[in-house]
Amino acid sequence: MLLYALAKIGAYHEPIRISTVSFAKKIGLSQQSASRHLISLEKRGLIYRSIGKEGSLIRISKAGEDLLREIYLNLNMIFERKPHSILIEGEVFSGLGEGAYYVSQEGYRRQFIEKLGFDPYPGTLNLRIIDGKGIMQRASLDAYPGIEIKGFRNKSRTYGMVKCFFAMINGRERGAVVLASRSHYGKDTLEIISPVYLREKLGLKDGDRIKVEIFIQ
């Protein structure tokens, strides 16, 4: 895979300058084939490329990084035993205020009670993950089945599917991490629901760090 080859020679972290002749030798292809593949990667938005007299300046794009990360996570699932749980640390922050609205929707709330075994407090606790390992662990949740909360439609709009994992917050309070199919947040964020108001129960404020154990199995 050419994207992997580019990552191996440094294009994942910073731009590298390399000629198509040199790159072709590294990957065992003809210059014409290497050039054609680089053009294809650029058209697909997986790399940035600037051509000069001394060769091309190439860096893997955000889309390319996401593709490599997805491949890594899928391979990790194949070759490594699925963990019982993962531990992620994050900082509490105030969200967009939409958690209460969505959690309170009867189409979701009914399924939370049935499948998670608790009636959630109307709102979410939002955590911003503070390290690269935690972000990778958060991304790995996308590959696991979790507990599916089905999407639904009411008179005004449709609501997307949500995937949940049981969780223990700061080793004290039970809850669940929710991964919405439609979310304003990226892979550096966790949204947590619980039968209690976690900010009050744990005495939390914005900027506080907490640990969340997320149960995979």
Residue pairs with C-beta under 8 A, 6 or more apart in sequence:
1 71
2 27
2 34
2 37
2 38
2 41
3 41
3 46
3 47
3 60
3 64
3 67
3 68
4 68
4 71
5 23
5 26
5 27
6 12
6 16
6 41
6 47
6 58
6 60
7 60
7 68
9 16
9 18
9 26
10 16
11 47
11 58
11 59
11 60
12 60
12 65
12 68
14 59
15 48
15 57
15 58
15 59
16 57
16 58
16 59
17 52
17 54
17 55
17 56
17 57
17 58
18 55
18 56
18 58
19 54
19 55
19 56
20 31
20 34
20 35
20 38
20 55
20 56
21 31
22 55
23 34
23 38
24 30
24 31
24 33
24 34
24 35
27 34
29 37
38 47
38 49
38 56
38 58
41 47
41 64
42 48
42 49
44 63
45 61
45 63
45 64
46 60
46 61
46 63
46 64
46 67
47 58
47 59
47 60
47 61
47 64
48 58
48 59
48 60
48 61
49 56
49 57
49 58
50 56
50 57
51 57
60 68
69 136
69 139
73 136
73 139
73 140
73 142
73 143
74 143
76 140
77 143
82 144
82 216
82 217
83 216
84 215
84 216
84 217
85 213
85 214
85 215
85 216
85 217
86 137
86 140
86 213
86 214
86 216
87 211
87 212
87 213
87 214
88 127
88 129
88 134
88 137
88 138
88 190
88 211
88 212
88 214
89 129
89 130
89 131
89 134
89 209
89 210
89 211
89 212
90 127
90 128
90 129
90 130
90 134
90 190
90 209
90 210
90 212
91 127
91 128
91 130
91 206
91 207
91 208
91 209
92 125
92 126
92 127
92 199
92 204
92 205
92 206
92 207
92 208
92 209
92 210
93 126
93 127
93 128
93 206
93 207
94 126
94 206
95 124
95 126
95 185
95 191
96 184
98 184
99 122
99 123
99 124
99 126
99 191
99 193
100 122
100 123
100 124
102 108
102 159
102 180
103 109
103 112
103 120
103 121
103 122
103 123
103 124
103 193
104 122
105 154
105 159
107 152
107 154
107 159
108 149
108 152
108 159
108 162
109 119
109 120
111 149
111 150
112 118
112 119
112 120
112 149
112 164
112 176
112 193
113 119
115 147
115 149
115 164
116 147
116 164
116 166
116 176
118 174
118 194
118 195
119 195
120 175
120 176
120 193
120 194
120 195
121 193
121 194
121 195
121 196
121 197
121 198
123 197
124 178
124 191
124 192
124 193
125 169
125 175
125 191
125 192
125 193
125 194
125 198
125 199
125 204
126 185
126 189
126 190
126 191
126 192
127 189
127 190
127 191
127 192
127 210
127 212
128 188
128 189
129 135
129 138
129 188
129 189
129 190
130 209
135 187
135 188
138 187
138 188
138 189
138 190
139 187
141 163
141 165
141 177
141 179
141 214
141 216
142 179
144 165
144 216
145 163
146 163
146 164
146 165
146 179
147 163
147 164
147 165
147 166
147 176
148 161
148 162
148 163
148 164
149 161
149 162
149 163
149 164
149 178
150 161
151 158
151 159
151 160
151 161
151 162
151 181
152 158
152 159
153 159
160 180
160 181
160 182
161 181
162 178
162 179
162 180
162 181
163 178
163 179
163 181
164 176
164 177
164 178
164 179
164 193
165 176
165 177
165 179
165 214
165 215
165 216
166 174
166 175
166 176
166 214
166 215
167 174
167 175
167 176
167 177
167 192
167 212
167 213
167 214
167 215
168 174
168 175
168 212
168 213
168 215
169 175
169 192
169 194
169 198
169 202
169 210
169 211
169 212
170 202
170 210
170 211
170 212
171 211
171 213
172 202
173 194
173 196
173 198
173 201
173 202
174 194
174 195
175 192
175 193
175 194
175 195
175 198
176 192
176 193
176 194
177 190
177 191
177 192
177 212
177 214
178 191
178 192
178 193
179 191
180 191
183 191
185 191
190 212
192 198
192 212
194 201
198 204
199 205
202 210
204 210
